[in-house]
Amino acid sequence: MPITGKWIFTAAMDVDADKDAIFNEVYDTEHIPHLSKVPGVVSVTRAKLDTLRVSMGGETKTVDAQGKPRYACIVELENPDVLVSPEWAKAVDAGRWSTHVRPFTRNRQHTLHKVM
């Protein structure tokens, strides 16, 4: 599916191994639905890090992902102000995310990209 938002926000993180099941369950059943309802959010997609093998310069390379967060969430936005809106602030703390998941995440990385 093509990107239709004008901005891309990513939130990547790791989660403690013993919290992996609740992390994925809450992300899929609560966190994404809450974020998706925020005005200005075009789409929300989750991703899990995988081995990257790519051909460049005539050779195939395996890119080391050591230290990179295992999970990522990609959010298409109409504009970056969505991230500081009251609706966003409410959505990121809704449900069990702030109490049952966030405390067990680490290696958090956030980025914002303007679609060209």
C-alpha positions in Angstrom: 0.0 0.0 0.0 1.4 3.4 -0.9 2.2 6.0 1.7 -0.5 8.6 1.7 0.5 10.6 4.8 2.7 13.7 4.5 4.8 12.7 7.6 6.0 9.4 9.0 6.5 9.0 12.8 8.3 5.8 14.0 8.5 4.4 17.5 10.9 1.5 17.9 11.6 -0.4 21.0 12.5 -3.7 22.7 10.5 -5.3 25.5 11.5 -7.6 28.3 11.3 -11.2 27.2 8.8 -12.2 29.9 6.5 -9.4 28.7 6.6 -10.2 25.0 3.1 -11.8 24.9 1.3 -9.0 26.7 3.3 -6.4 24.7 2.0 -7.8 21.4 -1.5 -8.4 22.6 -1.9 -4.9 24.0 -0.2 -3.3 21.0 -2.6 -5.0 18.6 -5.8 -4.9 20.5 -5.6 -1.6 22.3 -2.6 0.7 21.4 -3.0 0.7 17.6 -6.8 1.1 17.7 -6.4 4.1 20.1 -3.7 5.7 17.9 -5.7 5.1 14.7 -8.6 7.2 16.1 -6.5 10.3 16.6 -7.4 13.1 14.2 -4.6 13.5 11.6 -3.4 9.9 11.9 -3.6 8.3 8.4 -2.5 4.8 9.3 -0.6 2.8 11.9 1.5 -0.3 11.1 3.6 -2.5 13.2 6.9 -4.2 12.1 9.3 -6.7 13.7 13.1 -6.6 12.9 14.3 -9.3 10.6 17.7 -10.3 9.1 18.6 -7.9 6.3 20.5 -9.4 3.3 21.0 -7.0 0.4 23.0 -6.9 -2.8 25.2 -3.8 -3.1 28.2 -3.2 -5.3 28.2 -6.7 -6.7 28.1 -8.5 -3.5 25.4 -9.7 -1.1 25.8 -8.5 2.5 24.1 -9.3 5.7 23.6 -6.1 7.7 24.2 -6.4 11.4 21.2 -5.3 13.4 22.9 -5.6 16.8 21.6 -3.0 19.2 18.6 -2.0 17.0 15.1 -2.2 18.5 13.2 -5.4 17.7 9.8 -3.9 17.3 8.7 -0.7 15.4 5.5 1.1 14.8 5.1 3.3 11.7 2.5 6.0 11.9 1.5 8.0 8.8 0.5 11.6 9.8 -1.2 14.5 8.0 1.2 16.8 9.9 3.6 16.6 12.8 1.4 18.7 15.1 -0.7 15.5 15.6 2.1 14.3 17.9 1.5 17.2 20.4 -2.3 17.2 20.2 -4.4 16.5 23.3 -6.0 13.5 21.4 -2.5 12.0 20.8 -1.5 12.5 24.4 -4.7 10.7 25.6 -4.2 7.9 23.1 -0.6 7.1 24.0 -1.6 6.5 27.6 -5.0 4.8 27.0 -5.7 1.2 28.1 -3.1 -0.9 29.6 -0.2 0.5 27.5 1.1 3.0 30.2 0.8 0.6 33.1 1.3 -3.0 31.7 3.6 -2.4 28.7 5.6 0.9 28.7 7.4 0.2 31.9 8.9 -2.9 30.4 10.1 -1.4 27.2 13.7 -0.2 26.6 16.0 0.9 23.8 13.2 3.3 22.6 13.9 5.3 19.5 11.6 7.8 17.9 11.9 9.5 14.5 9.9 11.9 12.4 10.3 12.0 8.6 8.7 14.3 6.0 7.5 12.4 3.0 9.1 13.7 -0.2 
